[in-house]
Amino acid sequence: MGAAPLGRRHAGPAALRRWAGRSRSCASTVGDLGDLGEQRAALLVVLDEAVAGQAATDLAVAACGEPGPVPVGLAEVLQRQAAHYARLADWLHALPADGDLAAVRDEALRLLSYHQWMLHQSANLAFAVHRAPSVEAARLTVHGLGAPADRLRAVRDTLRVAAPSTGPQAHD
């Protein structure tokens, strides 16, 4: 994942494009997003990016639960996906969200937290130092992100339907 994934997916408001290019100091420009339409567009850009990362995340989490040895390179993929979702969560935290958008942003944050939690817990099980039978049994129950991934897509899709068209949008 690149340092500024948001700008590639959506031609949103100028303030969002300026904000999206700043991975370290996004808070300096999010104040420009005072209009509800701009807030909705910014939230949609972050949700599009979160959904776009779900396929790789789901595969990595599911790989942790596969029988046999852990695939080479899996730890790196898990770390990269966890960092991706942490960055998106940081951006969501920094986004102003007025009215009903605050509830949407908060739900998105909870769902991104779940994605991060699943990545970390799956890694803990897959790379456990002590392979106790109970740990191995728990590892074999890991199959992917499940219903919370579906819910994140539904939140994004609902927001997209409610948002006026502001330019090309990413689709699954």
C-alpha positions in Angstrom: 0.0 0.0 0.0 1.3 3.4 -0.9 1.8 6.3 1.5 -1.3 8.2 0.3 -3.9 5.6 -1.0 -6.9 7.9 -0.9 -6.0 10.2 -3.8 -5.9 7.3 -6.3 -9.4 6.1 -5.8 -11.7 9.1 -5.9 -11.7 12.5 -7.4 -13.2 14.1 -4.3 -13.2 17.7 -3.2 -9.9 19.7 -3.4 -9.6 19.8 0.4 -9.8 16.0 0.5 -7.2 15.6 -2.2 -4.8 17.9 -0.3 -5.6 16.0 3.0 -5.2 12.6 1.4 -1.6 13.3 0.3 -0.5 13.9 3.8 0.0 10.6 5.6 1.8 12.2 8.6 -0.1 15.5 9.2 -3.6 15.0 7.9 -5.2 17.0 10.7 -3.9 20.2 9.3 -6.3 20.1 6.3 -9.3 18.1 7.6 -10.6 21.3 9.0 -11.3 22.3 5.4 -14.1 19.7 5.3 -16.8 21.7 7.0 -19.5 21.0 4.4 -21.6 17.9 4.9 -21.1 16.9 1.3 -17.4 17.1 1.6 -17.4 15.2 4.8 -19.6 12.5 3.2 -17.2 12.4 0.2 -14.1 12.1 2.4 -15.7 9.3 4.5 -16.7 7.5 1.3 -13.1 7.7 0.0 -11.8 6.1 3.2 -14.4 3.4 3.2 -13.7 2.7 -0.5 -10.0 2.2 0.4 -10.9 0.0 3.4 -13.2 -2.2 1.3 -10.5 -2.4 -1.5 -8.1 -3.9 1.1 -10.5 -6.5 2.3 -9.8 -9.2 -0.2 -6.1 -9.3 0.6 -6.9 -9.1 4.3 -9.4 -11.9 4.2 -7.0 -14.1 2.3 -4.2 -13.4 4.8 -6.5 -14.1 7.8 -7.8 -17.3 6.3 -4.2 -18.4 5.5 -3.5 -18.3 9.2 -6.1 -21.0 9.8 -5.0 -23.4 7.1 -3.7 -26.7 8.3 0.0 -27.3 8.0 2.9 -24.9 8.0 2.3 -21.2 7.8 3.0 -19.8 4.3 6.3 -18.0 3.7 5.7 -14.2 3.7 2.5 -14.3 5.6 3.8 -12.3 8.5 4.8 -9.5 6.2 1.3 -9.5 4.5 -0.4 -9.5 7.9 1.7 -6.6 9.1 1.2 -4.6 5.9 -2.6 -5.0 6.1 -2.7 -4.1 9.8 -0.7 -1.0 9.1 -3.1 -0.2 6.2 -6.2 -0.4 8.5 -4.4 1.5 11.3 -3.7 4.4 8.8 -7.3 4.3 7.6 -8.6 4.4 11.2 -6.3 7.4 11.9 -7.8 9.2 8.9 -11.3 8.4 10.1 -10.5 9.7 13.6 -9.3 13.0 12.0 -12.3 13.4 9.8 -14.9 15.8 11.0 -18.4 14.2 10.8 -21.5 16.2 11.6 -25.0 14.9 12.2 -25.7 11.4 11.0 -22.2 11.1 9.5 -20.8 10.8 13.0 -22.6 7.6 13.6 -21.5 6.2 10.2 -17.9 7.2 10.9 -18.0 5.6 14.4 -19.4 2.3 13.0 -16.7 2.3 10.3 -14.1 2.8 13.0 -15.5 -0.1 15.0 -15.4 -2.3 11.9 -11.8 -1.2 11.0 -10.9 -2.1 14.6 -12.3 -5.5 14.1 -10.3 -6.0 10.9 -7.1 -5.0 12.8 -8.0 -7.3 15.7 -8.6 -10.2 13.4 -5.2 -9.6 11.7 -3.4 -9.5 15.1 -5.2 -12.5 16.6 -4.8 -14.6 13.5 -1.1 -13.8 13.5 -0.8 -14.6 17.2 -2.4 -18.0 16.5 -0.4 -18.7 13.3 2.9 -17.8 14.8 2.5 -19.1 18.4 5.8 -20.2 19.9 4.2 -23.0 21.9 2.0 -25.1 19.7 -0.4 -26.4 22.4 -3.3 -28.5 21.1 -5.8 -25.8 22.2 -3.9 -23.1 20.3 -3.7 -25.3 17.2 -7.5 -26.0 17.5 -8.2 -22.3 17.8 -6.0 -21.5 14.8 -7.9 -24.0 12.6 -11.1 -22.2 13.3 -9.9 -19.0 11.6 -11.5 -18.6 8.2 -11.4 -14.9 7.3 -13.0 -11.6 8.2 -16.6 -12.9 8.0 -19.8 -10.8 8.7 -18.0 -7.6 9.8 -16.4 -7.4 6.3 -19.8 -7.7 4.8 -21.1 -5.0 7.2 -18.3 -2.6 6.2 -19.2 -3.0 2.6 -22.8 -2.4 3.4 -22.0 0.8 5.3 -19.9 2.0 2.3 -22.6 1.1 -0.2 -25.3 2.8 1.9 -23.2 6.0 2.1 -22.5 5.8 -1.6 -26.2 5.7 -2.4 -26.9 8.6 -0.1 -24.0 10.7 -1.5 -24.4 12.9 -4.6 -22.0 11.9 -7.4 -18.8 13.9 -7.1 -16.7 12.0 -9.6 -15.5 8.5 -10.5 -15.8 6.1 -7.6 -14.1 2.8 -6.9 -16.2 -0.4 -7.1 -15.5 -3.9 -5.9 
